[in-house]
Amino acid sequence: MHLMKIKIPLLIVLILTITTVFSQEKKAYKVNTVAFYNLENLFDTENDPLTYDDDRTPDGKDHWTEEIYQDKLKNMAKVMAEIGAEVSGNTPAIIGVCETENRKVLEDLVNQETLVEQDYGIIQFDSPDRRGIDVALLYKKKLFTPTHYKAKELLIYDDNDKSKRVFTRDQLVVSGMLDGEKIHLIVNHWPSRSGGEKRSRSKRIKAAKLNRQIIDSIFSDDPYAKIITMGDFNDDPTNPSVKDHLNAKRKTSELAIKELYNPMEDLAKQGYGSLAYRDSWNLFDQIIISTELTKKDFSSYRFYQAGIYNKTYLVNAHGRYKGYPYRSFASGSYTGGYSDHFPVYIYLVKEK
């Protein structure tokens, strides 16, 4: 087995502190992290007769025992507690997640030792995905108050049989007050590249169109709405679904009212990624924001920086997949690792 000759992306923490950047103004700033993390099949050990989760049971192919489940929870909680803490000094205010089986695993997750004192709330709906995996939003109750939330169904049909539905994840839409300011969040996990990128492209384009429809609906009520859409898009920032149909732009200078900025595109252009496949990096995990969040008036929350949380312990150090994210399950067994994706995050900043 040859070692992968793949460049390990540097830790993108962007450590310039708010106080340094704005030192001439001599102002104090609040910093909150918004993060997204694909948790790589966070399943409990129980067999759900309504979904294809049989492998993730003690007697299933993956021998998914309670001991393994508890270790996986501990590992996920450790990472989530650390995302963005170098600058914010705290755990994320808001965390979007995907590949979670049900509400129970989320409750077990937020009750882990490293997260329980942060008092995270949970917004989750069971999606129609055949494996039973969902998207969800975790939020600090002391910082964020949900006012409205719903699951938007993504209707997709087989290209060769229009009567046959392809079941996939819903898009979770949450509106609420972040530290007294209205903000809208959408959590995504778009259809996979199963069967090949080109063959499956139309499914992600449909997901992008639904996402854009949701965003435009919010804009119709408030053209200056602060919107964050995040998730595992199963596409890079330059793929048609994100670039052309969601219409996310690379530069803030290109933005007009009611448009979207993708800070992850510059990271992708520099060769950074959140997952690795066949000796190359992809940046499927993205956080995209509306024009209003890019303004430089920090009297209310605005975008400051974006990053990929790829600490050394999250990187596979040995073997064929050296340099890849240190996933929790490989070659038919539990590895003691974390996820096959790195988390991504942005900082939101405002004057105190």
N, C-alpha and C positions, 0 to 999 in steps of 0.2 A: 504494500500500500504506500503510494508516494505521498509526501507531505504537500499540502496545498501551497502553491506559491501565490499567495494573495496578500495584498497590502492591508494591514490592520488599520482601520480609521483611528485617528487620534481622538482622544476624549474631547468632546465638544461641550465644554462647560461655559465658555465665554465669561470668564471670571471677572471682567471689568466690573467693579461695583458701582452701584447707583451713586454712592456718595462721591466717588472719583469722577464719574462722568459729569455730574452736576455740581462739582465742588465750588465753581466760581459763583454759583447762585446761592450757595450756603443754605440749601433747603433739605429737609428730611423727606424720605419717600417710603411708602409702603410697597412691598413687593410680594406678589402672589404668583404661584406656579399653577399652570394648567397643563396637565399631562395626558398622554394616551399610551396604553400598554396592551399589546396582544399577549395574553397569558398562556398561550400554547396549551389548549385542551385542559382547562381546569375543570375536571370532572370529580364528582364524589364517587363513592364505591357502590352505590345502590343501582340496581338494574331498573331503569324506567321502561315499562313495556310499550310506551308510545314512541320511543326514539331508538335510534341505532347506537346505543351506548354499551352494548354487551361486552365489547372488548375491555372497557374501563371498569371492570368489576374484579373482585378477587379470583373468581373462577374463569374469567375471560382470558383472551389471548395475551393481553398486556399484564395480567396478574396485578391488577391495580388494587393494592391492599390499603387498609386504613393507615398503616405506618407510612407508606409512600405518599398517600394523600396529605397527611399532616406535614410531611417534610416539604412537599410542594407548596402548601399554603405558607409555611414559614419563609421559604425562599422568595415567593412572590411579594409577601408583605415587607420583607427587608428591602427589596429594590424600590418598591413604591414609596416607602418612608424616606428614601434618600434622594429621590428625583428632585433636582433643582435646589436642594438644601444649601449648596455652597453659596448661593447668592441670597435666597429668600430667608435662610435660617430656620426653615420649617418644612413640614411635609406639604405636598400640594393641596391647594384649596379645592381643586376639582380634578378628578381622574376619570377619563373615559377608558373602558376596557372592552375587550372582545374575547371570544372563545371561552366563555363561561357557561356551564351547563344549566344553571338554575339559580334561583334566589338563595338557596341554602349555601352554595359554595361562596357566594358573596358575603353572606352573614358570617360564615366561618372565617373568611379572609379579613374582614374589618375588625374581627374580634381577636386577631393575633396580637401577641404581646407588643409588637412594634407599632401597631396601629390603633389599638383599642382606646387609648386615652385621647386620640384625636377626634373621636365621636363622629365617624363618617356615616352619613345617610346613604341610602341605596335607592336608585330608580331603575327598574328592570321590568321587562315584559318577556314572556316566553315567545320565542319566534317560531315560525313554521319550518325552520331548518331541519332537515331529516335527522341530523345527528343531535339535534337539541341544543346547539350552541347559540348563545345570545350576545347582544351588546348591552352595556349597562353604564350608568353614570354613578360615581361615588363623589360625595361632596361633604365638606366640613360644615356641620350644622351651624356652627357659630359664625361662619362667613357667608354661606350661601343659603337662600331660602327659595325653594322652588314654588312657582305660582301656577304653572301649567306644564303638563307633559303628556306625550302621546307617542305611540308607535305608528310609523307610516309604512304600510305594506308595500313591498316591491314586487310587482307582478311581472313575472318573466315566463315565457313559454318556449318550448323546444323549437329550434329553427326548422327541424325536419317534421315536426308534428305540432301544429299550432294549438291542438287541443290538450297537449300534455304540459302541465305547469312544472317549472323548475323552482323548487322551494329553496329559498335563501333567507338571509337575515333581514329583519325590518330595520328601518332607520329611526333611531330614537331622537325625538325632538323635545328639548327641555327649555323652558323660559323661567327666569327667576331673578332674584336680587342678589348680586355679589357685593357685599359690604355696602349695601344701600343703592347700588346702581343696577339698572336693568340690563340683562345680557341673555342672549339666546345661544343654545348649544345643540349641536347635532352630532350623534355618535354613529359611526358607520363601520360596516365590515362588508365590503362589496364582494360580488361573486369571484371565485377563485379562477386561476388560469388552467384549471383542469382541462385536458385536451389540447392545450397549447394556447399561447397568448392571442394569436390571430383568430383562432376558432372561437374563443370565448370572449373576444373583445366586445361584441354587441351587448353582452349581459352587463358589463361594467359601464358601457355608455348609457344603458337604460338606468342604471343606478345613479349615474351622474345627472341625468335629466331629472330624475325624481328629487335628488338633492338640490338642484338648481331651482326646481319648482317650489320646494319648501322655502328656500332662501328668498326667492322673489315674492312669495306670499308674505313673508315677514317684512320685506322692504315696502310692499304696497301699503302696509299700515304705518311704517316708520322708515323713510328713506335713510335715516341716520342711525339705524339700529346697529348695535354691537353684536356681531354674529361670529361664532367660532364653529366651524365644521371640522371634525377630526375623525381619524380612524385608520384602519387598514384598508386601503383602497385597492389593493392587489394590482396597482398600477403605479408607475413613477410619475413625478410631477410633469414630465414632458409628454406623457402618453395622451392620446386624443380624449379619453374620458375626462381627465383633469384639466388639460390645457385648453381644449376646444369646447367641450360640452359644459363642464362646470365653469369654464372661462376664468380660471385662476391665473393671475398675472405675476410675473417674476419681480417687477420693479414697482415701488410705491409711486414713482414719478409717472407711471402709466395709468394710475387710478383716477377714475371719476367717481361721482356719487353712485352708490348702489353696486359697487364692484367688489371683487375679492382679490386679496394678496396672498401669495403662497411663499412664505419665507423658507420653505424646505427646498425650493427649486435651486437656489444658489448652493445649498449644501450638496445636492445631487450633482450639480455641475462640477463641483470640486472633487467628486469621487466618493463622497461619504454615503453610507447606507444604513438601513436598519435591519436588513437581513441579507444573507449571502446565498447564492445559488450558482453552481457550475463555475466556480472561481471568479465570480463577479458580484458586485453589490447592487442591491435595489433599495430604493427609498419608498416603499409602499406605505409606511406609517407616516402620516402627515397631519399637520394642524394648519388650517387655512382660515384667514380672518377677513372681516369686512373693512371697507375703507375707513370707517369711523375710528376703528381701533388703531390705525396707523398714524393718526394725527399727533402732533408734537405738543399739544396742550395737555399737560399732565395734572390739571386740576381734577380730572377724572381718570379712570383706568385706561391706559393705552398700552399697546404692544411695545416691548423693549427689546427682547432677543429671543431667538429660537435655538434649540439644540437637540442633539441625540445623546441619550444617557448610555454611554458604553464603557463603563468602568472596567478595569482589567479583569476583575473576577467574573464578569459577564461574558468573557471571551474564552472560547475553547483553546486550551494551551497545548494540546497534544493531538497526535494522530492525523488521520486523513483530513479531518475538518478543522485543523488548526487555523485559528484566526476567525472562524465563524462564531456567531453567537452560541454560547454554551447552553444548548437546549436541554430540556429535562427528560426527553425520551428519544432514544436512538437505538438502532439495531435490535429492536424488539424488547428493550428493557429500559428501566428507569436509570438515569445517569447521576442523579443528585444535582443536576444543573438547574437552569432557570427557564429560559424561553428561547425559541428560535428567532425571536425578534428583539431588538433593543427598544426601550421606550423612547418616546420623543416628548418634547415639552416646549412651552413658551413662558416667558415672564410677562406679567401685567404689572404696571407701575403707576402710582399716582402720588401726588404730594400729600403729606400728612397735614 
